[in-house]
Amino acid sequence: MINKADEKGKYGVRVFKISDETLLIKQTIKKGKDQNAPYVIDGQKERHVKINDDSGIADAIRDGVLGKLTAGNK
């Protein structure tokens, strides 16, 4: 069973502009248990989103902070 307190703040995201039309949302994971432990890129868990797709950007960020992005594109 996963302790919900251990999962709090475990994931994050980084957003990169890779062209005038596309953002790359990459999932990060907390490295270590300390409050100030750094977040590092979580493998190839990412999503490409059109820069003007507000709903797609929000969905990708939400999925990333919940640890739900997968390798490759959606």
MILUMSE-766498 format. One line per field, with one value per residue (C-alpha): residue number from 1; z, y, x. Coordinates in nm, 3 decimals, padded with zeros to 5 digits. Layout:
residues N
num = (NUM | ...)
w = (Z | ...)
v = (Y | ...)
u = (X | ...)
end
This chain:
residues 74
num = (1 | 2 | 3 | 4 | 5 | 6 | 7 | 8 | 9 | 10 | 11 | 12 | 13 | 14 | 15 | 16 | 17 | 18 | 19 | 20 | 21 | 22 | 23 | 24 | 25 | 26 | 27 | 28 | 29 | 30 | 31 | 32 | 33 | 34 | 35 | 36 | 37 | 38 | 39 | 40 | 41 | 42 | 43 | 44 | 45 | 46 | 47 | 48 | 49 | 50 | 51 | 52 | 53 | 54 | 55 | 56 | 57 | 58 | 59 | 60 | 61 | 62 | 63 | 64 | 65 | 66 | 67 | 68 | 69 | 70 | 71 | 72 | 73 | 74)
w = (00.000 | -00.094 | 00.183 | 00.048 | 00.255 | 00.077 | -00.264 | -00.189 | -00.407 | -00.560 | -00.920 | -01.107 | -01.463 | -01.675 | -01.978 | -02.283 | -02.594 | -02.875 | -03.167 | -03.236 | -03.241 | -02.985 | -02.612 | -02.457 | -02.111 | -01.928 | -01.604 | -01.314 | -01.001 | -00.662 | -00.599 | -00.229 | 00.063 | 00.202 | 00.165 | -00.047 | -00.258 | -00.627 | -00.900 | -01.196 | -01.539 | -01.509 | -01.808 | -02.134 | -01.972 | -02.177 | -02.402 | -02.700 | -02.702 | -02.948 | -02.793 | -02.845 | -02.700 | -02.350 | -02.255 | -02.380 | -02.186 | -01.866 | -01.914 | -01.971 | -01.665 | -01.451 | -01.570 | -01.504 | -01.145 | -01.084 | -01.231 | -01.525 | -01.828 | -02.037 | -02.265 | -02.604 | -02.711 | -02.611)
v = (00.000 | 00.346 | 00.603 | 00.920 | 01.140 | 00.985 | 01.062 | 01.430 | 01.646 | 01.349 | 01.463 | 01.789 | 01.914 | 02.118 | 02.305 | 02.370 | 02.570 | 02.358 | 02.558 | 02.849 | 02.598 | 02.331 | 02.292 | 01.989 | 01.898 | 01.665 | 01.487 | 01.523 | 01.314 | 01.413 | 01.263 | 01.184 | 01.229 | 01.559 | 01.863 | 02.038 | 01.735 | 01.826 | 01.722 | 01.542 | 01.447 | 01.119 | 00.928 | 00.998 | 01.064 | 01.361 | 01.508 | 01.744 | 02.002 | 02.276 | 02.612 | 02.751 | 02.443 | 02.574 | 02.264 | 02.030 | 02.223 | 02.209 | 01.836 | 01.760 | 01.958 | 01.798 | 01.449 | 01.525 | 01.641 | 01.330 | 01.105 | 00.997 | 01.099 | 00.812 | 00.767 | 00.922 | 01.131 | 01.096)
u = (00.000 | 00.130 | 00.143 | -00.025 | 00.208 | 00.509 | 00.355 | 00.282 | 00.502 | 00.681 | 00.624 | 00.658 | 00.699 | 00.934 | 00.807 | 01.025 | 00.942 | 01.085 | 00.943 | 00.708 | 00.421 | 00.513 | 00.581 | 00.745 | 00.613 | 00.854 | 00.766 | 01.009 | 01.046 | 01.182 | 01.526 | 01.539 | 01.303 | 01.431 | 01.207 | 01.470 | 01.562 | 01.595 | 01.355 | 01.512 | 01.375 | 01.180 | 01.316 | 01.134 | 00.795 | 00.682 | 00.416 | 00.433 | 00.153 | 00.061 | 00.149 | -00.204 | -00.381 | -00.460 | -00.659 | -00.384 | -00.119 | -00.324 | -00.392 | -00.023 | 00.085 | -00.187 | -00.087 | 00.280 | 00.234 | 00.024 | 00.296 | 00.079 | 00.284 | 00.418 | 00.717 | 00.652 | 00.354 | -00.009)
end
